């Protein structure tokens, strides 16, 4: 199991529209084979900053079942217009 962590900065003033777009597009991600859970959080001190947390079976499940498919293109089409800059995406594993 791996965590995909995405740091997303949204253009100021577009936060509410971003949240609406995320809610409409969430199922594209959540219903992907190999996706265990999806969570989006919003910064308290920095309300234009969001953190996406996705639990995947593996990095390969993320890359092959989502990133390399039309699901990703549709997902990015919904939320991408609100990005102030490209998101920073990294994978993490739990410590024993």
Backbone torsions as a table, in degrees:
resi	resn	phi	psi	omega
1	UNK	NA	139.2	177.0
2	UNK	-134.5	154.5	173.7
3	UNK	-103.5	129.5	166.8
4	UNK	-92.3	125.8	177.9
5	UNK	-118.4	121.4	-179.7
6	UNK	-117.9	122.0	175.6
7	UNK	-95.2	116.6	-173.0
8	UNK	-120.2	120.3	173.2
9	UNK	-101.8	125.1	-177.5
10	UNK	-102.3	144.5	177.8
11	UNK	-59.1	125.4	-180.0
12	UNK	-52.5	135.2	-177.2
13	UNK	97.0	-17.3	-179.2
14	UNK	-103.1	8.2	-173.8
15	UNK	-60.2	-46.8	-177.9
16	UNK	-65.4	-38.9	177.5
17	UNK	-66.6	-37.3	176.1
18	UNK	-61.8	-46.2	179.3
19	UNK	-59.5	-44.4	178.1
20	UNK	-61.5	-43.8	179.8
21	UNK	-63.7	-42.6	177.4
22	UNK	-59.3	-46.5	-178.7
23	UNK	-61.5	-36.1	178.3
24	UNK	-72.1	-33.7	-174.2
25	UNK	-95.8	-9.7	-173.4
26	UNK	-52.8	-40.6	-177.4
27	UNK	-62.9	-28.9	177.0
28	UNK	-58.0	-37.8	179.4
29	UNK	-83.5	-50.1	-173.5
30	UNK	-63.0	-28.7	-178.1
31	UNK	-93.8	7.8	178.2
32	UNK	-73.5	133.1	175.7
33	UNK	-55.7	132.0	-178.8
34	UNK	94.3	-8.2	177.3
35	UNK	-89.3	124.4	-178.4
36	UNK	-96.0	-37.0	179.6
37	UNK	-160.9	157.4	-179.9
38	UNK	-137.8	135.4	178.4
39	UNK	-146.6	134.4	175.1
40	UNK	-116.4	132.7	177.8
41	UNK	-121.2	156.3	-178.4
42	UNK	-122.0	139.6	-179.6
43	UNK	-65.7	140.1	176.3
44	UNK	-81.5	-53.8	179.0
45	UNK	-74.5	-27.6	-178.7
46	UNK	-126.1	82.7	-173.3
47	UNK	-67.7	-7.4	174.5
48	UNK	-92.0	0.1	-179.9
49	UNK	-106.6	132.0	179.5
50	UNK	-125.3	151.8	174.8
51	UNK	-124.5	123.4	176.4
52	UNK	-96.7	128.0	177.8
53	UNK	-120.5	117.0	-179.6
54	UNK	-125.7	127.9	176.7
55	UNK	-95.3	122.7	-178.3
56	UNK	-117.8	155.5	172.0
57	UNK	-61.6	-36.2	-177.3
58	UNK	-165.1	166.3	173.8
59	UNK	-60.2	-39.8	-179.6
60	UNK	-61.4	-39.6	178.1
61	UNK	-60.7	-41.8	177.9
62	UNK	-64.0	-51.0	-174.1
63	UNK	-71.4	-43.7	-175.5
64	UNK	-84.1	-38.0	-175.0
65	UNK	-88.2	-15.9	-178.9
66	UNK	-125.5	-62.9	-173.8
67	UNK	-59.7	-32.9	-176.7
68	UNK	-92.5	17.5	-175.4
69	UNK	-126.0	172.6	176.0
70	UNK	-66.8	-20.5	176.6
71	UNK	-58.5	-44.4	-179.7
72	UNK	-64.7	-42.5	179.6
73	UNK	-60.2	-44.2	178.8
74	UNK	-66.2	-43.8	178.3
75	UNK	-56.4	-51.1	-178.2
76	UNK	-65.5	-33.0	177.1
77	UNK	-62.6	-33.6	178.5
78	UNK	-74.8	-50.4	-171.2
79	UNK	-97.4	-23.0	-175.4
80	UNK	-57.7	-36.4	-178.6
81	UNK	-61.2	-15.6	-177.1
82	UNK	-96.8	-4.6	-178.4
83	UNK	-69.8	132.9	172.5
84	UNK	-79.8	-25.6	179.6
85	UNK	-157.8	162.7	176.8
86	UNK	-58.3	137.7	178.1
87	UNK	-63.7	152.8	173.2
88	UNK	-98.7	119.8	-175.9
89	UNK	-119.0	129.9	176.0
90	UNK	-140.5	159.0	176.9
91	UNK	-108.8	143.6	-179.3
92	UNK	-135.4	153.5	174.0
93	UNK	-122.1	154.6	177.9
94	UNK	-72.1	149.1	172.4
95	UNK	-81.5	151.2	177.2
96	UNK	-73.0	NA	NA
